[in-house]
């Protein structure tokens, strides 16, 4: 990610940065796969009519509260495809492939099939493209600006608690502190 960021340097055009940052985009997609911002009650909906699921084996009455669990849906889909292993591991390279010109690019088919962090269909988040673009730009800028970013293990145990997640409007980390080391002048 750092090599990409240093190669394109500071640039004002966000699409220029995103097009030249496939590894940064893969990191964002992998983070969203593992920890989607909307996964549960904040994206709940109500069944407007009765219908059946799983070929009639399960009936869902009208008025039932439905909470999609995108993390589980993506995991099941990836497991069922048989193409992926180590789904509990952060492996951004799973999102990358070789383009027609031999350069590394994000696999568009995979991105479209397995990116459910912002929902899908008519309830899809209208700001998902902006959010992903901003995340890639932020990651690229951090990688360009700092020689090292690492987790502060001393902070996590300051109250005997590990880094975790807390569900509010979106999912957010708890007990997380990062150390940024410049190592060079900008």
N, C-alpha and C positions, 0 to 999 in steps of 0.2 A: 504494500500500500504506500509505503514511504517513497519508494522508487518512482511510482506513478505520480505522486504528488509533487515530488521535486522536478520531475520531467515537465509537467505542465505549469509549474510555478503558480504565481498569483495571476488569476484571470477573472474577469468580471462576468463572463458568460457562463451561467450555471450549466447549460447543456454541453458546452465545450468540455467542462470539467467532468461531467458524468460520462460522456462518450469516451473519455480518455482514462477512466478510472474503473475498469471492470473488476479489479480485485477489491477495491473499496465498496463497490456495489454488491459484490458477492458477500462481503462481510456483513453489510446491512441486511441482505436477504437472509443470511444464516441466523443473524441475531433475531430477526422477525420470526423466523421459523421456530426458533427455540423459545422465544419469549414474546408472543404477539401482544400488542398493547391492548387489544380488545379481546378478551377471552372469558366470556361468562356474563354475569349479571348486567354489565354496562351495555351489552348489545342484545338484551332480551327482547323478545317479541311475543305476541299473543296469537294463538291459532284462531283464525276468523271463521273456520268451519271444521267439522270433524273430518279426519282423513286417516288412512292407514299407512304404516311404515313397514319396511322389511317384508314386502310381498304379502301384506295382510296379517302378519304375525303380531303386530302391535297397533292398537287403535289409539289415536290421539284425539280426545274430545275437544269440541269447540270451547274456546276460552282458556285452554291450557297455556301456561307460561312456558316458552321454549327458550333455552339459553344455548346458543351454539358454542361449542368448544373447539375452536379452530386449531389449537395445538394438537389435540387428539385426532382431528380429521386429517390434518396434513400428515401426521405420523403414520396413521393407518394407510393412507393412500401411498406414501413412500414405501412402507413395508410391503404392501400388496404388489407393488411394481417389481420388487425383487432387485432393483437396481442399486439400492442404497444399503450401506451397513453403518454401524456405529452412529445411530441417530441420536444418542445421548452426548455425542462429542461435537464440539464446535469445529466444523470443517467447511470453511467457505469455498474451497476448491470444488466442492460438489456442484456448485452453480456455474462453473466455468467450462468452456469448450474452446476449440480452435475455430476461428472464423475462416472464410473462404481464402483470405490472404495469408493465413497461417498465424495471425495474431491471436492473443487470448481475448475472448469476449464472453459476456454473460450468455448462457444458454437461454434464449428467448422462450422456447417451447417449455422448458422446465420452469422458468420464471412464471409464465402464464398458468401453468398447471398446478404448481405447489405453493404459490404465494396467496394465502388466505388471511393474512394478519389483519387486513382491513375489511374483511367481509367479501362478499361476492354478490352478483346479481343486482337487483334494484336497491338493496340495502347496503351496497358497497360504499365505503367512505369516499365522498367526492374529493377529498383532499389528499388521497393516498399518494398520488404522483408527486405532489408538492412535498409531502412529508418525506418520501424516499429520496427525492432530489436533495432536499435540505440535509438529510442524514448523510448522504454520500459526500456532499460538499463539506460538512462539518468534520467528518472523519478524515477527508483529504487534507483539510486545513490543519487539523491536529497533527496528522502524520508529517506534514510539511514543516510545521512550526516547532515540533518537539522531537528531540533525539530519542526520548524514551518516555513511555507512559506505562506505568505498572500499578498493579493492585497493592495497596498498603496492608499487608497481613496483620500488622500490629493493631490497626484500627478495627478490624473485624472482630477481634477478640476483646475489645476494650470493655465490653459489658458481658462477655461470655456468649455473645450472639454471633452467628454466622451471617454472611451476606444472604439475603433472601428477597422475596417479592411481597409487595403489599398491593392489594386491589383497591383502587380509589376510582376515579373516573376512568383512568387507564391503569395499566400495571406499572409499578415503579419499584426501583430497588430499595432495599433497606440495608443499613450498616455497610455502605459502600463508600470508600474513599480511595481516590486515585492520586498517584504521585506523578507530576509532570516535570521532566528534566530537559532543559533547553539544550545544553551541550554545544550550541553554536549561536552566533548572533544573526539576527534577521536583517 
